[in-house]
Amino acid sequence: MKAFILSSSPRQNGNSAMLAEAVRDGLVAAGHDVAFVYANDALSSFLRDCRQCRRSDGECAIEDNFRTVFFEKFLPADGFIAATPIYWYGVSAQLKAFFDRSFCYYAASYPRSAEVIERMKGKRIGLVLSSEETFPMVSGGILSQMQEYARYTRGQFAGVVHGVGNARGDVARDPENPLGQARRFGETFFTRHVSDYQIDTPRRGRVWD
Ligand SMILES: Cc1cc2nc3c(=O)[nH]c(=O)nc-3n(C[C@H](O)[C@H](O)[C@H](O)COP(=O)(O)O)c2cc1C
């Protein structure tokens, strides 16, 4: 399978990036094809007003690597893993900008938007977080956002790895071993059991054989 990991902290050697790299190692060990991108290398700007800034051929006029990453790494992927530090109880501005900038290509004013929408749909989605604080709701807003993102794009939210740390590399000393969890998350990302039932979903009495 093809996976795309977006590491969205401005600290490219920080905690969430270390966790994202461990997920990548697990995916590679399980035989998957992984594209790994630092959001800072792809994005130089927030979304602008497309009506004013879209080129006459329909393309986004912002000159950075977003288009290449979006079309060549994100759209072809079966799975998308977003790694972010928790900033103000939300995702990094870089990750938010990645989501926002996709609008330029799925909006009806982009000539091939129907094809883009088809290719945005149905991905398996993973989340990698680092934060200083440990209380459970520190990630509540982000979990809701990713759940809604998965629902909206008809994807499947496959799980979360959350490491605690503050200074660069601190996450390696988290006694819950999030780096080990992240590697395991990568190994099982495409095969792990994922459920999100509705009341009338047919099911068996047991989850595990
Ligand atoms: C602008 C900013 C906002 C932050 N907000 C929070 C927060 O709301 N809750 C929290 O637990 N940690 C917060 N932190 C701490 C980071 O989440 C923590 O240091 C994290 O490990 C950084 O990940 P990184 O090394 O991948 O950048 C914040 C840090 C910064 C720089």
PDBQT file of the ligand as one rigid body, heavy atoms in Angstrom, charges set to zero:
ROOT
HETATM    1  C1  LIG A 301       3.029  27.762  20.042  1.00  0.00    +0.000 C 
HETATM    2  C2  LIG A 301       3.001  26.591  20.958  1.00  0.00    +0.000 A 
HETATM    3  C3  LIG A 301       1.802  26.204  21.524  1.00  0.00    +0.000 A 
HETATM    4  C4  LIG A 301       1.751  25.086  22.350  1.00  0.00    +0.000 A 
HETATM    5  N1  LIG A 301       0.553  24.721  22.894  1.00  0.00    +0.000 NA
HETATM    6  C5  LIG A 301       0.475  23.623  23.674  1.00  0.00    +0.000 A 
HETATM    7  C6  LIG A 301      -0.768  23.203  24.218  1.00  0.00    +0.000 A 
HETATM    8  O1  LIG A 301      -1.824  23.813  24.023  1.00  0.00    +0.000 OA
HETATM    9  N2  LIG A 301      -0.778  22.096  25.014  1.00  0.00    +0.000 N 
HETATM   10  C7  LIG A 301       0.374  21.365  25.236  1.00  0.00    +0.000 A 
HETATM   11  O2  LIG A 301       0.301  20.345  25.914  1.00  0.00    +0.000 OA
HETATM   12  N3  LIG A 301       1.558  21.715  24.698  1.00  0.00    +0.000 NA
HETATM   13  C8  LIG A 301       1.643  22.834  23.933  1.00  0.00    +0.000 A 
HETATM   14  N4  LIG A 301       2.843  23.212  23.388  1.00  0.00    +0.000 N 
HETATM   15  C9  LIG A 301       4.039  22.333  23.597  1.00  0.00    +0.000 C 
HETATM   16  C10 LIG A 301       4.265  21.401  22.429  1.00  0.00    +0.000 C 
HETATM   17  O3  LIG A 301       3.091  20.697  22.068  1.00  0.00    +0.000 OA
HETATM   18  C11 LIG A 301       5.355  20.373  22.756  1.00  0.00    +0.000 C 
HETATM   19  O4  LIG A 301       6.551  21.039  23.062  1.00  0.00    +0.000 OA
HETATM   20  C12 LIG A 301       5.580  19.399  21.631  1.00  0.00    +0.000 C 
HETATM   21  O5  LIG A 301       6.320  18.283  22.079  1.00  0.00    +0.000 OA
HETATM   22  C13 LIG A 301       6.298  20.048  20.474  1.00  0.00    +0.000 C 
HETATM   23  O6  LIG A 301       6.389  19.111  19.405  1.00  0.00    +0.000 OA
HETATM   24  P1  LIG A 301       7.530  19.269  18.282  1.00  0.00    +0.000 P 
HETATM   25  O7  LIG A 301       8.836  18.998  18.954  1.00  0.00    +0.000 OA
HETATM   26  O8  LIG A 301       7.172  18.244  17.272  1.00  0.00    +0.000 OA
HETATM   27  O9  LIG A 301       7.448  20.650  17.724  1.00  0.00    +0.000 OA
HETATM   28  C14 LIG A 301       2.934  24.338  22.600  1.00  0.00    +0.000 A 
HETATM   29  C15 LIG A 301       4.134  24.746  22.034  1.00  0.00    +0.000 A 
HETATM   30  C16 LIG A 301       4.175  25.859  21.233  1.00  0.00    +0.000 A 
HETATM   31  C17 LIG A 301       5.501  26.284  20.624  1.00  0.00    +0.000 C 
ENDROOT
TORSDOF 0
